[in-house]
Amino acid sequence: MRKSFAVLAAIVAVPLLALGVVFLIAAVGRPSRILVAVVLLSIGSLSLLWSVLTLRREAEISPESLATGIVDLARTLGGEVTVAQVQAQFHIPNQMAFGALERMCGHGECQREQRPDHDVYVFKSVMPAKVIKRCAYCGSTFPVKSPMRECPNCGATLEVVKE
């Protein structure tokens, strides 16, 4: 509804601006027309400005744009976001943020995990991969930075694997 009003305001702004310019040109012959020109130009400019800002905001909070923005937000936050973080980042209502995240869960882009005090949406595709050294026989794990090549527990060769 708001988008249609913005388009209508942009359509109305064009003739108002054109009439304002015509009256401004006509004010050369009769200076009394300058007031009408200023009023028409002001109304047309404000109407056009409002419609451009409204259409831009509607494009920012469209479902596709929100999904892209949420993935970018998750990438910067280490792969996990909450509804409150999405709400604060995009200046949208709580229900819209929740709906966007649930829609993404439905498409398999993220998973919802319950924490003690809130729900977290985990984006595994953007989480940093953790690499460790693991023993294939006893299952012991060691940091990659350690100089060991053999397991100190059983003597088997350590493998570098992603977790």
C-alpha positions in Angstrom: 0.0 0.0 0.0 2.8 2.4 0.9 4.7 1.5 -2.2 1.7 2.4 -4.4 1.3 5.8 -2.6 5.0 6.5 -3.3 4.7 5.7 -7.0 1.6 7.9 -7.2 3.5 10.7 -5.4 6.3 10.5 -7.9 3.9 10.6 -10.8 2.2 13.7 -9.3 5.5 15.4 -8.6 6.7 15.5 -12.2 3.8 17.7 -13.5 4.1 19.9 -10.4 7.8 20.4 -11.0 7.2 21.1 -14.7 4.4 23.7 -13.8 6.8 25.2 -11.3 9.4 25.7 -13.9 6.9 27.2 -16.4 5.7 29.6 -13.7 9.3 30.5 -12.9 9.9 31.3 -16.5 6.7 33.3 -16.7 7.7 35.3 -13.6 10.2 37.2 -15.8 7.3 39.1 -17.3 5.1 39.3 -14.2 6.9 39.0 -10.8 3.7 38.1 -9.0 3.9 34.6 -10.5 7.1 33.8 -8.6 5.2 32.9 -5.5 3.1 30.3 -7.4 6.4 29.0 -8.9 8.0 28.6 -5.5 4.9 26.8 -4.1 4.7 24.4 -7.0 8.4 23.7 -7.0 8.4 23.1 -3.2 5.4 20.8 -3.3 6.8 18.9 -6.3 10.2 18.6 -4.7 8.9 17.4 -1.4 6.6 14.9 -3.0 9.4 13.5 -5.2 11.8 13.3 -2.2 9.3 11.5 -0.1 8.5 9.0 -2.8 12.2 8.3 -3.6 13.0 7.7 0.1 9.9 5.5 0.6 10.7 3.4 -2.5 14.3 3.0 -1.4 13.3 1.9 2.1 10.7 -0.6 0.7 13.5 -2.0 -1.5 15.8 -2.4 1.5 13.3 -4.3 3.5 12.0 -6.6 0.7 12.4 -10.3 1.6 15.2 -10.9 -0.9 17.2 -7.9 0.3 16.7 -8.9 3.9 17.9 -12.4 3.3 21.1 -11.1 1.6 21.6 -8.6 4.4 21.1 -11.2 7.1 23.6 -13.5 5.6 26.1 -10.6 5.4 25.3 -9.8 9.1 25.9 -13.5 10.1 29.2 -13.4 8.2 30.4 -10.5 10.3 29.1 -11.9 13.6 30.7 -15.3 13.2 27.8 -17.2 11.7 25.2 -16.6 14.4 22.5 -14.0 14.6 19.5 -13.3 16.8 16.1 -11.7 16.0 17.1 -8.6 18.1 20.3 -8.2 16.1 18.5 -8.4 12.8 15.9 -6.0 14.1 18.5 -3.5 15.2 20.6 -3.7 12.0 17.8 -3.2 9.6 15.5 -1.0 11.7 12.5 -3.3 11.2 9.8 -4.6 13.6 10.3 -7.7 15.6 7.8 -9.7 13.7 9.4 -8.9 10.3 12.8 -9.9 11.6 11.4 -13.1 13.0 9.5 -13.9 9.8 12.6 -13.3 7.6 14.7 -15.6 9.8 12.1 -18.3 9.9 11.7 -18.1 6.1 15.4 -18.6 5.8 15.2 -21.6 8.1 12.4 -23.0 5.9 14.7 -22.7 2.9 17.5 -24.5 4.7 19.8 -21.5 4.8 20.1 -21.6 8.6 19.2 -23.5 11.7 17.5 -22.3 14.9 19.2 -23.3 18.1 17.8 -22.6 21.5 20.1 -21.1 24.1 19.1 -20.6 27.8 17.8 -17.1 27.3 17.1 -16.7 23.6 17.0 -18.3 20.2 20.1 -18.1 17.9 20.0 -18.7 14.1 23.2 -20.4 13.0 24.4 -20.0 9.4 26.9 -22.9 9.0 27.8 -21.8 5.4 29.4 -18.6 6.7 31.0 -20.0 9.9 34.7 -20.2 9.9 36.0 -23.8 9.5 37.9 -25.2 12.4 40.9 -27.4 11.5 42.4 -29.9 14.0 44.8 -32.8 14.1 43.0 -36.0 14.9 44.2 -39.5 15.6 42.3 -42.0 13.4 42.8 -44.8 16.0 42.1 -43.4 19.5 40.2 -40.2 18.4 42.4 -37.8 20.3 42.4 -34.2 19.0 45.2 -31.7 19.0 45.7 -28.1 17.8 47.0 -27.7 14.3 49.8 -25.4 15.6 51.3 -28.2 17.7 54.5 -29.7 16.2 53.3 -33.3 16.7 53.1 -35.7 13.8 52.3 -38.8 15.8 49.7 -39.4 18.5 51.4 -39.3 22.0 48.7 -41.8 23.2 49.0 -44.6 20.6 51.8 -43.6 18.2 49.6 -43.4 15.1 50.0 -40.7 12.5 47.8 -37.7 13.0 45.4 -36.5 10.3 44.5 -32.8 9.6 40.7 -32.6 9.4 38.0 -29.9 9.3 35.4 -29.9 12.0 
